[in-house]
């Protein structure tokens, strides 16, 4: 699939393939490449307003939050490095 970041319809089609991963990637694209932010925002509005895509969007947001919570827990369980204990 070819993604055209200037075309909201292309962005929506790409997002539908793997929403849990593509949602965060779209936010990163919008932040790192501001020239695409307008089309990305239009695509996200289209996703949120489409009754068929809205549940998929909500599940992807919940999955992203769960992944972030998992990362936070893992980060809390990792002990800080103490160079005095290095062999």
SULPERA-V869591 format. One record per run of one state. SS is the DSSP state (H for helix, E for strand, L for the rest). FROM is the first residue (numbers start at 1). TO is the last residue. If there is no record, write none. Layout:
# SULPERA-V869591
ss,from,to
SS,FROM,TO
SS,FROM,TO
This chain:
# SULPERA-V869591
ss,from,to
L,1,7
H,8,17
L,18,18
H,19,32
L,33,33
H,34,49
L,50,50
H,51,77
L,78,82
H,83,85
L,86,87
